[in-house]
Amino acid sequence: MFLNFGRFFGFGIQSKMDTLLKQDNLTLETILNEEDILSELKNQSSGKFADFIVQHPNEYSKMIYYITNDVTDREQDRNTCIKYPFLISEILGSENEKLINFLFEKQGDISQEEIQNPLEDQPTESQTQEFQNDNENLRQKLLPDLLSILEHDSLLITSAGYFTKIISAIIHKRGYDFWEYLKSNPEIISNLFKHANIRHITEIFEKLIILDTCQEEHEERLFIQERQLLIARLLKYLKGQSHQNTIITNVCESLIEVYKRALMSLDTMEVLREILLTVEKPVFFMSLAFDTQNSSLYNLLNVQYEFYNKMSQLEEKHYDIQFSTLYKPVIDESTKALIQQNILRASFQTTYGATVKPLGDSKLALIQLIVQLLQRQELTIIFQKGQIFQQVINLVLDYQTNNQLHILFDKMIVAIIDSKQPHLHELLFQDTNFLNFLIINNGIEERKKKHGYQGILTKITNYINSNKVLEQNQAVQTAIANIQIEWQKYIEELKVVNQIEQVWLLGINPRFREQVNVDLYSPPLLWPDPTGSSQYQTTNNQTAESSEAQQDSQEENSTDNQYQNNNQQTDQFDLEEAQIENEKEAPLEVVQVKEENLEQLEEQQIQKHEEQILDSPVYVSDVQLKFYYENVPEQTQDASEQQPKLIAEEQPQEITEKKEESNQEQHEQNKDQIQEEQNLNQEQKNQEEQQPKQEEQQKNQEEQQPNQEQIQQNQEEQQPKQEEQQQNQEEQQPKQEEQQQNQEEQQQNHEEQQPKQEEQQQNHEEQQPKQEEQLPQKDEQLLQQDEQKLQVQQQEPQTENNENQEQIEQSKQPQEEA
């Protein structure tokens, strides 16, 4: 087996682009139709593909056409509508340097080494002057044709995405040249504003303002003024299009990304931060946010504040930013914005029937801005009324299950308490009466209702009641002193909750190394003790330690003696077991025995087995142990009687009492051991008695084995019969199913006929009274018919007589004539 290294590592394999370049009259479509060609055109064959396109500008114009073509007819080719635009956007979006440079440079400006045959490293033949002029004309039209897509009245989102990807690559490679081209063609930026309702198009504004390009910087080509004018134009357009929510969102998100990029590289992008300092003041965005109620404007205010804060902290250059003058009107407008009813958020009905109006992202972003302003000490002066704090408290009560609101509320209260501004403390504790709010809404009666804000109120209460706040904050002390009795009662009620919630599992914080995650009012850390819990250790009782040491020494001596005795017994027992195993391993003699003597041999084996048990060393040791432990108590009693006398003579009474206690403990231990051994002996006897029974059971089982084998054979013989029966049953199943179907059809017919029969019965019942009425009439008719029949019968003989007379008369007439 040989390994094909070329298959795995690419050695010796010719690329697909090389095989395609060998074809005559190669076109762009044949390259794009090749399977799995995209990764190759973006990576290893990107240079060869670029050389081919540069040498054939017609193919480049085709690429631009597939991007800018406005596809309206659904019956067009799938390749031209879907496949080609996607592949071309990926190729140009991969920042192919040769293809992007060809948009700005003449073919003659490119070095001769760049224009080479992809297969042969030889320079191409000189082209004629006319051919070169045609190619140059085609090249000059490429970028205008690409930007002509903006002249359309409307754009597809996919086409706009492809276009933005290509423009972003052009800005990253040749940003200054692209700005130069826009400066000479200002109508292009106007066309961009025409499609500002598409987020992909507003991303181009973002790239043009940031201008993160690989080109070499020149002081004359930084386009600072043009970028500032573009931002001013965007803000003017933003104010004029305040009625269109999508345009506001797109433009604000672009400006947010510009601010974020400046914050990421504030030291390196000096030009960008200088440009952003010329942006409108926060009042402009706040008034626009109040009119439009768009959350993206509040997010822009938050990012703008972060930018001002970082700029004020720069060491290289000091920027004098007047925060109080910038954000005082913002706070004045925010009191109105918190009460404002959100038009864009419609109320909905919950599963339990209540109608709820959502809070919205705009108010959350506004509260986040208020928290940021509170955390800056110099901005606390602009908060002159406690109305804004009361409005936030009311929102917490109205939206009990909004966790984001609760988190921001907690940050706001902590920022107010930590600020060393007494007027803020007065606004919170006096104007809003915050402590009474906690007692009323987080007491025992209200906690039974299980409101959603109980957890955050408990957290804030524990923070206010912490030692750090009580020691350093005098305003909190005075506020608690005014309601001392109610506050203490409230704190005692929360002790039960804190004992459950503010205790770590097993007394250990799982993240004890992360000191940031441990709050001041979190439960205390209990480090694990290798020797055991500190709750069970006694530190100040020396007498207890001395008594424990004496008891330990006595217990060690007793255990050593017992350990030696047990070792001796175990050694003897091991030797006896080894002897028994050797006897078992001895070779067995095969003896042929007649069937008549089998019963005698079995009886002899049972007797021998019993004798072996009686003579076995295990049984003998058990008997000896019984005899020994029966005599031990008497000896221990004599020793225990003599020991106190001797000890009393030599030692004081205290030591004798302790030893008497130890002797009693040993005596009890010996008794327990004797009882355990007796129980073991009884268990062994029971096992010996059960052995013959087990042997009898084995014999019975052996006798039953042939019967079981016969039963198995019978079962095996019956199996084919059962299988035949099963087959017959399976064959009969479809017949039964057909019969069931016929029966079901008959039942259905019967059910269908039942209403008809019922209708007939009803008709019959309705006709019965009519028939009964007609019966007397029928009887009269029958009587009349009978009378008529009698009359007819009476008339018939008369007619017959008359006919006979006529015949006689007729016969007489010829006679008379004769």
ABEGO torsion letter per residue (X at the ends): XBBBAAAAAGBGBBBAAAAAAABBGBBAAAAAABBGAAAAAABAAAAAAAAAAAABAAAAAAAAAAAABBBABAABBAAAAAAAAAAAAAAAAAGBAAAAAAAABBAAABBAAABBBAABBBBBBBBBAAAAAAAAAAAAAAAAAAAAAAABABBBAAAAAAAAAAAAAAAAABAAAAAAAAAABAAAAAAAAAAAABAAAAAAAAAAAAGBBABBBBAAAAGAAAAAAAAAAAAAAAAAAAABAAAAAAAAAAAAAAAAAAAABAAABAAAAAAAAABBBAAAAAAAAAAAGBAAAAAAAAAAAAAAAAAAABAABBBBBBAAAAAAAAAAAAAAAAABBBAABBBBBBAAGBBBBBAEAAAAAAAAAAAAAAABAAAAAABABAAAAAAAAAAAAABAABAAAAAAAAAAAAAAAABABAAAAAAAAAAAGAAAAAAAAABAAAAAAGBAAAAAAAAAAAAAABAAAAAABAAAAAAAAABAAAAAAAAAAAAAAAAAAABBBGGBBABAABAAABBAABBBBBBBBAAEBAAABBAABAAAAAAAAAAAAAAAAAAAAAAAAAAAAAAAAAAAAAAAAAAAABBBBBBBBBAAAAAAAAAAAAAAAAAAAAABAAAAAAAAAAAAAAAAAAAAAAAAAAAAAAAAAABBAAAAAAAAAAAAAAAAAAAAAAAAAAAAAAAAAAAAAAAAAAAAAAAAAAAAAAAAAAAAAAAAAAAAAAAAAAAAAAAAAAAAAAAAAAAAAAAAAAAAAAAAAAAAAAAAAAAAAAAAAAAAAAAAAAAAAAAAAAAAAAAAAAAAAAAAAAAAAAAAAAAAAX
